[in-house]
Amino acid sequence: MRQRLLSAAVGLLLVLLILLGFYNISFLFVVSALGALAVYELLDAVKLTRERPLTLLACLAAAAIPFSTHRNIYSHETIALTLYVFLLLLYLLVRHEQVKIKEICYALVVSLLVPFAFSTMIFMREKYPEDGLFYLCLILIGSWVADAGAYFVGTFLGKHKLCPSISPNKTVEGAVGALASNMAGMVLAGLVYQYLTPGGEGLELSYLNLALIGLMCAVVSILGDLTASVIKRQSGIKDYGKIIPGHGGIMDRCDSLLFVAPFFYLIIRYLPIVLR
């Protein structure tokens, strides 16, 4: 517990630094690094890192994708994607005795979906320049507050298993804690943004939509966590990595974020929070 709390404190400090650089190009590099590390861990989970050239190619592709949202740096996504697929197929031809097509497909899927999911945080900045930082905070709340609520409520009150065949430690009580804490966290963030942020007093926020989005993000967060647990269970591993003491790897900490970020980006169009 002590190690988890210490790692969480360090993580919060890093998140603060990321938020401060949200409108700078440094944010692109952070998202790029997160995507590449997550893809490496997913490849390592299925022992594909034995193929070093394939791992390098997939991680480079994952690192490049966030920059495709920055038109001044990278504007030939279709050509790059075609070339990437061509190189993967060429690798399969060269290493067909050692590498299976399903492994190439797995590498392709994770190296595209993972960085694109992370990149929705950049899309948020581009689409909502005035409120993008607030929305990023809501994404982090929707992912990590739900996880924290599920952990603490499940630890102290959990009795009924949620999905014992996938994740034995998750409980129904923990899931309820995730839902409640996420809704409360979203509403609290809205109050802080409206009344404690300079210039926020003139904003009109929909707290009903905030609560609904918090509820839905909690469900999506749980699904993301369970999906990552399925991959670990089928791969026979306990954690994706050891980069975060007490938590595991990037995927152990950001699995729900990969689901919540794109979901939030889509749902905010239909359930607006800031009414301008």
N, C-alpha and C positions, 0 to 999 in steps of 0.2 A: 504493500500500500504506500509506504513512504517513498519508494523509488518511483511509483506511478505518479504521485503528487509532485515530486521534484521534476520529473520529465514534463509533466503538464505545465508547471510554472515556466520552464524553459520554452516550451512550445507556445505559451501565451505571449512571451516576450518576442519570439520570432514572428508570431502573427501580428503583433503590434507594429513591428518593423515593416512587415509586408503591407499593412494598411497605410502606413505613412508614405510608402512608395507606390501606392495604387495608381496614381496618375502619371507615373514615370515609366520609362522603358525598362527599368529594373524589374517591374512586376512581370513583364514578359519572360525575363530570364528565370524568375522564381517558378512560374507556371511550367516553363520548359523543363527545368530540372526536376520538378515533381513528377511530370509525365514520364520522363526518361527513367527515373528511379523506380516508379511503379511498374513500368513495362518490364524492366530488368527483373524485378521480384516475381512478376507473374511468369516470366520465362523460366526463371530459376525454380519455381514451384514444380514445374513439369520436367525439370532436368534438361531444358533446351539450351541452357547456358554452356553446355558442353560444345555446342557449335558456336564458337566465338565470332566468326564473321557474320553469321546470321543474327546473333545477339547485338553486335555492334550496329548492323544495318537497321534493325528494328528500333533500337534506342535512339539512333540518329534521326530516324523518321519521326519518332515521338517527340524528340526535342525540337524539331523544325516546325511541327504543326502549329504551335501557338503563335509563331511569327507570321503565319499565313493570314492572320487577322489584321496584321499591321501592313497595310498596302504599300507603304513606302519602302519596306524592306523586302517583301516577298509577295509576288503577284502572279505566279504561274503555278497555281495549285494543281490544276488538271494535268499539266505536263509532268510535274514532279510525282504525282500519284501514279500516273501511268508508268513512269520510269521505275518507281519503287516496286510496283507489282512485277514488272519485267525482270528486275534484279532478283526478286524472290523466286520466280519461276526458273530463272537461269541457275540460281543456287540449287534448286531442287534437281535440275538436270545433272549438275556437276556432282552432287552428293546424294543421288537417288538411292544408293545402297545403304547409306547411314541415316538419311532423313526421310520421313514419311510425309505425304501430302497433307495429312491432318495436322502435322506439326507446323508446316508452312502456313496453313490456314489459321491456325491458332496464333502464330506470330503476327500475321497480317491483321487479324481482328483486334487483338489487344493493343498493337502499336498504333491503331487508328482510333478506336473507340475511347481508350483511356485518355490520350492527350486532347481529343476533341471534347470530352466531358469536362476536363479541367479548363479548356479554352472558353467554355461558356462564361466563365468569370471575366474573361477579357471582352467577350461580346457584350456583357452587361455594361462594362465601362464605356464601350463605343455607342451603344444604343441609348443608355441613360446617363449622359455625362453629368447631370446635376445631382442625381440620386444614386449613382453607381456604387459609391463607397458604402452607402447605407444598405443597399441591396446585397453587397458582398458580405457585410456583417450578418445580414439575415440568413444568407446561405450557410455561413459558418455556424450560426446558432441552430439552424435547421438540421445540421449534421451532427455537431458535437454536443449540443445541449441535450438532444434526444439520447445520444449515447451515454452521456453522464447520468441522466435521469434514470435510464434503464439499468445502469450498473449499480447505482446506490440503492434504488428502490428494490431491485432484484436481490442485492446482497443482504439487505436487512429484512425484507418482507416476502421475498420470493418463495413460493411453495409449489406452484403448479408449473410444470415444464411447458415451454412454448413449442419448441421443435427439438426434442431430445435426440433424434437421429442425425440432426445437422449440427446443432450447438447445444450440448447438454446443460450449459450454465444459464441459458436464456430462459426467462420465466414470463408467464402471463402478467404477473404483477409488475415486472420490469418493463414490459411493453406499455402497460397503462401509465407507468411513471414517465416513460418517454413521451407519450402523447400529452400528458398534463404539463410536464416541464417545458416542452417545446412551445405549446400554446402560450404559456406564461412568459417564456423568454422572448417570443416574438412581440407580444403586447408591451412588455417592459422596454424592449429596444425601440419600439415606436414612440413611447412616452419620452424616452431619453432624446430621441432624434427631434421630436416636436418641441419639447420644452427646455432642453438643456443645450441644444446646438445653436450657435449664433445664426440668426435668421430663420430658425425653424418655427418660431412662434406664429408665423404667418401661414404655415402649411396646414392643409386639411388632410388628415389620414383616415383611412377606413380601418378601424380596429377590428371590425368583424372579419374583413378579408385577411387581416394579419393573423387572427386566431385560426381561421380556416386553413390558411397556408401553413401555419405552424403544425396543425393537425395532420395535414397531408404530407408535409415534409418528414414528420416523424414516422409515418407509415413507410414512406419511400426509404428513409434511413435504415429502418429495420430490415427491409427487403434487401438493401445493398449489403448490409452486414451479414445477413444469412447467405447471400450469394457468394460472398468472399469466403465464408465458412465452408460452403460446399466444395469450392475449389481446393481449399486447404485439406479438407477431409479426404477428398478423392486423390489428392497428391501425397497424402501421408505425412504432412508437415504440421507443426504446431503454430509457427509464426512465419510471416513472409520474409522477415529479416531481423536484424538486431541493431539497426541504426538509431532507434529510439528506445533507450533502456526502460524496461517496465511496460512497454507498449508493443514492441516488435519492429516491423518495418513500416515504410511509407504506406503500403496497402493496408496494414493493420490499423493505421490511424485514419486513413483517408478513404476507406472502402465505401462508407456511406456517402461521403462527399462526392464521389464519382456519380452517384445516382441523384443526389439532392440538387447539385449545381445545374445540370441540364433540365431537370424537372422544374426548378424554380424559374429558370429562364423562359420556359414555355408557359407556365401557369400565370406568370405576372402579367401577361397580355390580357388574360381573361378575368383576373381578379386584381385590378390595380390597387395599390396601397396608397401611394401619394396622389392625391387628387388635385391636379393643377388646372 
